[in-house]
């Protein structure tokens, strides 16, 4: 908590928000997971996974708080490129590679180069990770009061940050006890949020009688990128036995889709990707989405956290662009399209005492 207030949840070497083994009811958990091995020295086993993903760590933090009286995993979330090229680009259509030796035009080496080698004495390559398995990187979004080093540092220290998998959406969430459904659409949305609630990275305690957390979310697409598919709220909490649980709520769906009884958009957003040309269109999705949500399952005696995940419509990956622009032969296992996303830092609820 003192030395690691924020966590790099996503970057060029894969995404660490969630894993399908840990979150089997999350249909979007399988997103560039690097889960072959322990950086080449040991093959991955299921018991390792709970200690390696952000959502699981946030849940473990609630359990540790119940045991220790303090939550050691109360972190905000950011993304980074982790490229070694001195370039800040993270766009899939302009990916220069993780290393300078795998820049565009370097032929098959661009895909076959080892990012992680199999370092086991009797290794068979099963934990090897090739460059074609990287992503174009990720970004940190920071809600600072001004564009200065001090203001950005202060925002990171208070965890008012969010992670993007490489695009530049604008994402903001506030939680409070007294927001109304209209507040999210008011022009002074942020003023209301700070005055009557807490931003991402904040804390709520001692729920007023009969009240549940109310969240206001606004999301705006990357102005040069893809439309938005949906807004989701990810909740983690401790049950009556002190065991952490999780649930995902879709709270805004594009294209006039309804939210079904299982808290999901009633149908997928669609797919406009043309892999023959590595293009897509914004004829589906929305440029902006907003949501007001009150926790329908709130227990004021139970510790909890809430964070927002937004998904974009499907878009080509850098492998798809390479195939079209460079005429490259892409490995059969290569992911050619995906849904970029962003994650806010959580907001935590702790009962009084």
N, C-alpha and C positions, 0 to 999 in steps of 0.2 A: 504493500500500500504506500509506503513512504518513498521507495526508490523506483517503483514501476507503476505509476498511475495510469499509463496507457499501454495498450498492447497492439502490436502489428498483426492484425487478424487476417490480412490478405496481402499477397505480393506476387512477384513473378514466379516464385517457386511454389505456386499453388495457393489454395484458399483454406483457411483454418477456422471458419465460422462454425460449421457443423459437419457431421458425418452420417451417412445413412445407417450405419450400424448402431450409432448412438441415438439417432432420431428417425426411427423407421416410419413414422407417420408424416415426416416432412418430405414431400415429393421433390423439393428443391435442394435437399441437403447434399446431393452428389454434384459438386461443382469444383472441378479441378482439384480433387483431393489427392495429395501425395501420401499414399499409405502403403508403399511397398516395404519400406524398411527404415531403420534408424540411421539415416545418412550413410548407408553402405556397409555398416558394421554388423548389423543384425536384422533379420527379417521381422516384419511387424507381426505382432500377435494381438488378438482382440483385447486382452487386458491392458495393453498400452494405451489404447485409444481414448479412454475417458480423461486421461491426463494431457491430451494433446490438442483439444479443440475448445474454442472460446466459450461456446454455449455450455459445454460440459463443465468447464472451469468455473463459470458463473454459478452453476448449480452447486458444485462442490464448495464454493465460497459460502453459500447459505448454510450448508451442513457444518462447515467449519465454524461459522459464526455461532451456531447453536451449541457447539462443543466448547469453543474457546472464548466466546464473548466478543470476537472481532472477526471481520471478514477479510482474509488476506488476498482475495481475488476480486476486489472491487475496482475493476479497471475500465477505462474508456477504450474505444476501438478506433484505430486508424489503419490506413493501408500505405504501402510504399512500393516503389518500382523494384528495388534491389538489383538494378542493372549495373554492370561494371563498364559502361561505355561513356560515361560523363554526359549522357543525354537524358533529358527529363521526360522524353516522350513515353506515353503509356497507351497510345491508341493502337488498336489491333491492326488498322489499315496502314500503320506507319511504324512497324516494329523493327527496330534495328538489332534486336538480339540481346541476350543477357550479357554476353561478352563481345569484345570487338572482333574476335575471330569468327563469329557466326553472324555477321552482318549480312544484309541482302546481297546476293551475288556470290556467296562463298560455296555454292553448290550443295552436294549431299552432306557436307560437314555441318551445315547449318541445322540439320535435323538429327544427324547421327552423333554429334558431339556429346560426351558424357557431362551432365551436370552433377550427377551422383554416380560414382563407380561402385561396383561390387567389390568391397574390400575384405570380404570373408576369405580365409585361407582356402576353403573348398567351395568358393562361390561359383554359382552357375549362371550369374547374370540376373537372377530373379529380383534383386533389389536395385538394379541399375535403373537410372532415370536419364532419358535422353533430352536433348534440347527441344525437340518437338513437343514435349510435354509441358513446357513453360507457358505462362501467359504473358501478355504484353505488360503486365505490371498493375500497380494500383496507386491510389492517391489518398492523402489525408485531407479531410475537410475540417476547417477550424473556424468556429464562430468567435472571432476576436472583435474587440471594440474598435480597433483601428489597425491599420497595416504596419505595425511596428514590431520589432523583435520582442519588446517587453509585453505588449498586448497579446501576441501570439503565444508566448511562453505562459502567460497567466491563464489563457484559455485552455491550453493543454494541461496545465496543473489542475484546473478544476474539471477536467474531462469533458469540456464542451466541444467535442470533436466527433467526427464520423468517418467511416471508411468507405471508399469507393473502389470497385474492382478495376478502375482505369478510366472511366468516363467522368464527366463533371456535372452530375446532377446537384441541385440545391435541395437540401433536406433539413427539416427542423421539426422538433417535437418538444412540447411542454406537457407536464402533468400537474394536476391540482385537484382540489376537492370541490370547487365551485364554478368551473367553466360551464358555459352553456353551448348548445349546438351551434348557435350563430357566431360564437366568438372566433371560430377558426376561419370564418370568411370576412371578418372585419379588417379594415386597412391597418389598424393598430394591433394586429394579431400578436406581434412580439411584445409590445408594451403590456398587453393584457397577460401574456404568458409569464413574463417576469414578475409582474405585480401580484398575481394571484396563484402562482405555481412555481415550478422549478424546471430548468431546461435539461437536456440530455447531460448525463453525468451527475445529476442532482439526487437529493434524498428527500423522502417523505416519511413522516413518523406519526404515530398516534392518530389513527383515523377518527374523524368526528363521528359521533353516533349516527348510524344509518347512511353513511357516505361511503362511496367506493372511488378509487382513482379514476379521474377523467383525463384522457389524453387528447391533445390537439396536434395534428400532423399536417404539414404542408410539404409537397414534393414538386419540383420543377425539373423537367428533363434537361440534359446537356443541350445547350442551344445548337450545337453542331452534331448532335447524336440522335439516338433512338428515342421514340416515345416510351411512356411508362405503361407497364402491364398492370401493376397492383401495388397497394400498400399493405404490409402485414405487421402485426404486433406479435412479438415473441415474448411469452411470459414464462418465467420459472418461479417455483414456489416450494415451500416445505409442506408436506402433508401432515396429517395428525400423528404419523409415526416418525416424523423427523426425516423423511426421505424426500429428496428433491424430485420434482416433477416438471414437465414442460408442456406447453400447448401453443399452437399458432392460430392466430385469428386474422383472416383477411378482412380488412376494414374499408377498403376502397378498391373497386374493380373498374377497369376501363371499359369502353364500348358498351355501356349500359348493362353490363352483366350483373346479375343478382348474386347475393351471398346466400349460399345454401345452408341447410341445417347443420352441416359439419364444419361451418365457419370458413368455407372456401368459396371462391368465385365459382359460379355454377358451370363454367366451361373454360377451356384454355383460351388464351388470348388470340391464338392464330399464329401464322408463320408466313412472312412475305419474302424470306431469304431465297435468292436465286444463286445456287452454288456455281452455276455455269459462268456467271458474271461477277460473283462475290458482291452482290448488291442486296439491298432491302428497301422497303418503302415505309413511310410513316402513315400509311393508310389505315393502320390499326393502332390501338393504344391511345394514350392521351398525352398532350404536352405538359399538363399539370394535373395533379390529384391532391385532394385534401380529405381529411377524415376527422371526425369526432367520435371517440369511443369511450365507453364506460365499462369497466371490468364487470362482466355479469357473474363471475364466479369468485368474487373477492371475499376473503376471510380476514378480518382485521387482526386476528391473533396470529397470523402466519406471515413470516418474512417472504418477500417476493422481489423480483426485478422485472422490468419491462424494457425492451428495445424494439426499434423499428427496422424492418427490412423492406426495401423497395426493389422491385424487379423491373427491368426494361423488357421490351419485346425482343424476340430472337434476332440476333445479328451475326454476321460472319466472324470467325476468328482469324488470327493472323495466318493460320495455315491455309484457310480458304483464299485469302488475298494473295498469298505466295503462289498458290496453284494457278491462279489466273494471271497475275502480273509477271511472274517469273517462269511460268511453265513447269513448276517443280512437281516431282512425283512425291506425294505426301504419304507417309506411313498409313497403312490401313486402319490402325487404331486411332489415328488423329481425330480430334474433335474439330469439326468444321463450322459449327454454329453453337451458340450458347445464349444465355440471358444474363447480361451484365447486371450488377446489383450494388446496393449500398447498405451499410449497417450503421445505425447510430450507437453512441455510447448508451448504456442502460440508465434507467432511473430506478432507484432502489426504494422499497418500502420496508420499514422496520417497525414492529409494534412497539408501543410505549414500554419502556423498561427492558 
